[in-house]
Amino acid sequence: MAVKTADVLLVGGGVMSTTLGMMLKQLDPSLKIVMVERLDHVAHESTDGWNNAGTGHAGYCELNYTPQNADGSVEIDRALSINAAFESSLQLWSYLVKNDALPAPTNFINPVPHLSFVWGEDDVKFLRERYKKLSAHHLFDAMEYSEDPAVLADWMPLVMAERDASQPVAATRVKHGSDVDFGSLTRNMVEDLQKSENFELMLNNSVTKIKQQEDGRWSVRVKEKHTKIVKTIDAGFVFLGAGGGALPLLQKSGIPERKGYGGFPVSGQWLVCKNPEIVKKHGSKVYGKAAIGAPPMSVPHLDTRIINGEPALLFGPFAGFTTKFLKKGSKLDLFGSVKGNNLKPMMSVGANNMDLTKYLIGEVFQSQKERVEALRNFHPQAKDENWTLAKAGQRVQIIKKDESGKGKLEFGTELVASADGSLAALLGASPGASTAVQAMVDVIERCFKDKIAQPEWQAKMQEMIPAYGKSLIEDGELLKTVRKETLGTLGLG
């Protein structure tokens, strides 16, 4: 059996693995990096432009990041942390553009204002309070707010056309929001990685076995799809960045830290409009409030998208239930993930989330007419014939043990690493790709502790991410400097 040797093995050809590969290449070009992808090209699952919202998630418009308490107050801590994390992504992308590792920014990121839009007295009151809290912080001081229908018609004409004038409405806007084609971003990063003699991309290869050796290194067996040839990769560090496929791979690894983790798969669908007359009337991302019981990925929004250079409008996503962990996965994925160490958490989550289950079943059986009716909350003039249904990607929400040993459903992302730092996996979904850089900073700090402590790595990290080691949440002056540079370089200012 052929054996390859690698310092770093990246499993999965999406934005997470690729971001880690790019950062490690900058930190130490001598590292031998191998990327294994089970499909015939990279960025074809959750990272593909049509399989995610493409929103540069910064907390500007996503109302689920600012929950409202029973007393009417609004929590903003999560929005602050997500915004700071997205700033890290902008900093790395700016660095890569300036160093010709990425092409012109319009190939993967474009300026699209981020708006939150609500209607009804209670929700208007909520948005007003949200704006008051957020705009007082330097991360959000560019946010605008209005309840004036004339102003809102200027911000989002498609949304306000023929709307009931007696209905209270309100919106916030951040002009420097963005639409990100994460598929194009990832493919361009992989293209740059392939220029290095120390990088190898193995397409059409699936991981069949992961085992740690006595010397601490990992023996990873992969099988080529067409030839059925089996190879073994001897790796010093393994990163499982395979989206919904990360959980089964983590379970294969056998590390103690895997125990208790399960997954709850959720599928998605979009209504898509490519009619140029309609597309040109809407130039923003407009987010509303999620239905009661809906998962965070189902927050309704009407988006301007630019995917592979082509403009379109997307509305949704409409959630659904599936037992697949990947869009091109198996219907047996969910059942195969049930183990003795996670059975109790998964059963308790199932029993305690019946409202979510009912919501997903309802979404699955929606008709085209019902979906377009939901769209009319954001586009009152919408006509059925201008919108077609398209499948989005799969997301696997985290199930983990709680303090009582039962289970709880998490809607964020979580890094699971072995005690010796030789293997790490990223589980979960939202906010996902937008915070890939901060997530990979966490991987490097946890799994490359000796190297990241060295002055050379520290200096390079600060060159790539100028705010590295500092807090943009606390330091307003630093934010001004960093944001001015990134918005200018990426054409978002």
N, C-alpha and C positions, 0 to 999 in steps of 0.2 A: 504494500500500500504506500503510495507516494506521500511524503511528509513535507510540508512547508513550515518555515519558521518565521514568526512575526513578533515584534515587540508589542504591537497593538492589533487586536482583531476587532473590527467593527461589524456587528451583525445587524443588517438592515441598511438599505440605501436611501433612507429618508433624511429629513432636515436635521434631526438630532445627531445621528451618527456622522453625517457630513460636517456639521458644525464642529464636533469634537475633533474630527480628523484635520480640519483646517487650522484649528487652534493649536493642536499638537505639532503640526507641520511647522507653524511659525515659531513655536517655542523650541523645537529641536528637530531640524531638518534631517538629522541622521536616523531618527526613529523609522523602523520598517513597519509600515501600516498596511494591513490587508482588510478590504471591505468585501463582505459576502452578502449578496442580494439574491433572493429566491426567484425573482421575476427577471424578464429579459432586458429591463432597463431600470434605472434608478428613479426615485421620486414618483412611483406609480400608484402607491396606496394613499395613506392619509395626507401625504405631502403634496400630491398632485393638485393643481389649481382648482379643478372641479370638485375635489373631495373635501374641501374645507372652506371656511367663510372668507379667507383671504384678508381678514381684518388685521391690521397691525394693532393687536390688542394692547391698549394702553390705559384702559379703565375710563376713557373719555366718554364712551357712549353706552357701555354695557351695564345696565341697571342692576344685574344680579351680583355685581362686585361691590355694590353699596346697599346692603340690606337695611330695611327699616325696622326699628324696634317697636315694641308695643306702645311706647309713649310718644311715638312719632319721630324720634331722633333717628339720624342716619349714620351708619358706621362707614368710615372711609378708609380704614387701615389697609384692607385688601386692595383697594383701588390704588393706593399709594405704592404698595409693594409691586404690583403688576406694572404700573407706570415706570417705576425705576428699573424694573427688569427689562422692559421694552427699550428703554434708553440704552441699556447695555448692548442689545442687538443692533440698534442704530449705530452705535460707536464702532462695533466690529465691522459692520457692512461698510461704513465710511472708510475705515482703515483699508479694507480689502479693495475698495474702488480706487482709492488714492495710490495703492501699490499694484494696480493692474491685475489683481487676482480675481476681480469681478469686472464685468463690462459696464457700460453706461447704466446708471441706476434705472432708467426707464425700462430696461429689460426685465426688471423684477420688482420694482416698487414705484408707485405713482401717488401724487397728492390727491387725496379724496377726503373732504371734511367729514368728521365724525359727529353725528347728531343723535340725541336722545329725544324721543317724541312720545308724549302721553296725552290722554284726553280724559275728561271727567274730573270733577272737583277734587276727589281724594288723591288721584294720581298727580294732578297739577300741584297740589300742596306738597306731595312727596318730592317732586322734581325741584320745586322751589327750595325746599330744605336741603336737598342734595347739592344743588348749585351753590347755596350759601356756604355749606361746609367745604366743598371741594375748591371753589374759586378763592377761598381765603388762604389756600396753600400754594406755594410757589410752583409746584408741579402742574397745577391746574389754573394758574392765574390768567391764562389766555382764553378761558371758557366764557362764552357769551350765553345770555339767557333772555328769552322773550315769551310773552303770552299774547303778543299782538299778531293776529292772523295775517296782517299785511307784511310784517317782517318775516313770519314763517313762510309765507308764499314766495318771498324772495329767496329764502334759504332752500326750500324744497317744493318747487312749484307742482310737481307731479303729485305729491302727498296732499297738498292743500286744495287742489282743483276740485270744485263742486262739493266741498265739505260742508256739512251742516253748520251754519254760522252761529247757531245758538249753543253749540257744544263748546265748553271750556277746553282750551288746548294750551300746551306749553312745549317748549323745546330748548335744548342747550346745543351749542355748536362749538367745536374746536376746529379751526381751519386747517391746522397742520396735521390732521389725521392722514392715514395712508391706507392704500390697498396694496397687498403684497402677494405676488405670484410665487408662492413658496416652492412650487415645482421648478420654475425657471431658475430661481435662486439656487436651489440645490443642484440642479444639473450643471449650472455654471461653476459652482464650487468643485464638484466632482471633476469637471473638465480641467480645472486648474490643478487639482490634486494629481491627476494622471500625467502631468508634465514632470512629476518627480520620479526618479528611478526607485525611490523607496516606497512607492505606493502601488498596490495591485488591486484591481477591481475584478471580482469573480461573480459574474452574472449567472442566472439559472442554477444557482447552488443553494440547497437547503441544508440547514444544520440538523443532523440526526442524533448526535450525541455530544454531551459536554461533560468532561470529567477532569477534576483537578488531580495532578500528579503529586507524588511525595515531595518533590522539590518546590511545590507551590505553583508551578506553571500549569497551563491548561491544555488539554488535548481535546480538540474540537473536530468532530468528524462531519464532513459535508459530502453531499451527493449531488452530482450534476444531473440536471433534469433529463436531457436528451440521451447522453451517452451512458448514464447510470454509473459513471466512474466515481469511486469513493476516494476521497483524499482526507488526510489528517493535517490539521494546522496546529502546530505547537506554539502557543502564545503566552507571553508574559502577563498581558492584561486583556480582558475581554469586556466589551461594552455591548449590551443587548438593547439596541435602539430600534426595535422592530415594530413600533406601534402596538396594535392589539396583539401581535405575535410575541411580544416581550414576556408576557406572563408564562405561557407554556415553556419558553426557553429558560426562564428563570427557574421553573420547576425542574427542568432537566438537569440544571447545574448541581442540585443537591445541597446548596449552601444552607446552613441553618436559618439564615435570615429570610428565606423564602416562605417559611411556614406561616400559615394563617392568612396568606393573601389569596384572594379570588378575584374574579372579574365578572362584571355585568355588562354584556354587549348591547349597544344601542346603534341602530342604523339611522340614516338620514336621507332626505330627498329635498330637491329644490324645484321651485317653479322658475323657469328660465325664459327670458325674453331677449331676442336678438334683433327685433325690429328697430332699425336705426332711428326712425322718427320718434319712437318712445324712449329709446336709450339716451338720446341726446338731451332729453328734457329733465334728466335726473343725474346729478353729479355729486352724490354723497352716499354715505352709509347711515341709514336711519334705523336705530334700534328702539324697540318698544319693551313692554314688560312681558315676562313669561307667564303663561297660564299656570294656575295653581296646580301643583303636582308635576309640572314639567321639569325635565332635567335642564341644567344650564345650557347645554348645547342646543336647546330648542327655543331659546329667546328669539322672537320673531324680528326679522330685519329685512329691509329693502336696500340692496347694495348695488352700487356701481362697481363692476369688476373689469379688470383688464387682464385676460389670461392668454398667454402666448401672443400678446400684442393685440388681441381682439376684444373690443368692448362689449359688455353685455350687462343685463340686469338680472339679479337673482333675488328671489324672495323665499324665505323659510327660516331655518330648515324644518321640515316636517319629520318628526321622529317616528321610529318604528322599532319593533323587537325582532331580533334574529339570534340564532345560536352561533353564528359565525363571529370570529374575532377579527377577521380581515375581510375586505370587500371580495378579494379573490381567495377566501379561505374555505374551510370545510364546515358543514352544518353540525359536525361532531365536536367542534372546537370547545364549546361550553361544557359539554359532558366530559370531555377528556381532561378538562382543567379541574374537575372535582376530585380532591384527594382527601385522605383521612385527616390531614392537618388543617384543612379549610372547610370541611363539610359543615361544621356547626356555624361558623360565621356566615356562610352562604345561605344556609337554611333560615337563619334568623333574619337576614336581610330580606329574603324573599317573603317571609311572613310579615315583616314590619313595613313593607313598601308596596302594599296592595294598591294604593292610590296611583303610584307611579306605573304599576303594571296595567291598571285599567286605562290610564292616560295613553300608554304606548299602544295598547290594543285598539283604542279609539282612533289613534293616528293612522294605524295600519289600514283601517277600513274606511278612511275618508275617501270621498269621491272627488273628481276633478272640480266639480261645481262647488263643493264645500271648501276646497283649498283656495280657489279663486275668491270665494266669499271672504275668507280670512285675509287674503291679499288686499281686498277693498278697504280694510281698515287703514292701509298705508297708501293705497292708490285707488281712490273711489271710482275712477273711470276705467278700471281694468276690465278687459274683455277676454273671454276664455280662449279665443282663437290665437291670441298673441303670446300665450304662455304654454310651455310644454314642461312635462315632468322629467326630471333627471335624477339619477341616483347619486348621492354624495358618499362619503367614506364611512367606514365603521369606526366606532369609538368603544373602548372597553373601560368602563368606570371601575375604580378600585373598590374592592371589598376587603376589609381588614378587621382583625380582632379589636374589640374595644376593651375597656378596663375590666369588664365583667367576663371576658372570654367569649362573648357572643360576637356579633358582627355589626359593622356600620358601613354605609355606602359613602364613599368620598368622591367629590366631583373635581378635584384638582389633579395635580401630578405629584409623583413621589419617587424619589431616588432610593433604590434598595441596593446596598453594597455589602460585599463580604467583609468580614472583620479584618482581613489582611489587605483589603483594598485592591485585590487582583481581579475582581469581577464586579460590575455594576449594571443595573437594569433600570430603565425609566418606565414607570407605569403611569396609567391615567391619561386624561385628555386635556381639558380646558385649564389654562389658556394656551397650552401646547406650543406650537411652532413659534409664536411671537416671543416667547421667553426662552427659546432654545439656547441662546448665548449664556444667560444667567444659569440655566440648568447645567450646561457643560462646564461653567466655572466651578459649580459645586462638585461635579465629577472630578475635575482636576484637583481641587483642594482636598477631596477625601481620598482619592486613589493614587495621587502622585505627590504625597506629602513631602517627601524628601526633596524632590526636584523643585516644587513650587516655593520651597523655603530658600532656594538659592537666589542670590542677587540677579543673576542673568535672567531667570524666569520671571522674577518680580518686575524687572525693568521691561521685559517684552510684553508682559500682561498689561502694564500701564501704557505701553505704546499702542497696543491693540484696543484697549478699553481705558481711556484716560481717567475715568472715574473709578477704576478698579481699586478696591481697598478703602474707598470712601463712601459716604452716604449722600446720595442725591436727595433723599427725603429730608435730611438735616441741613444740607449745604446749598442754599439758594444761589449763591454767587457761582459756585461750581456748575450748577445746572445751567445757568445762563451761558457760560462759556462753552460747555459741552453741547448744549442744544443748538446754539448758533452755528457751531461747526458742522454738526451732523445734518441739520436741516438744509444747510447750504450745500454740502457735498452731495446729498441725496436728492436735491431738488424739491424739497418739501416745504421750504420756508415761505 
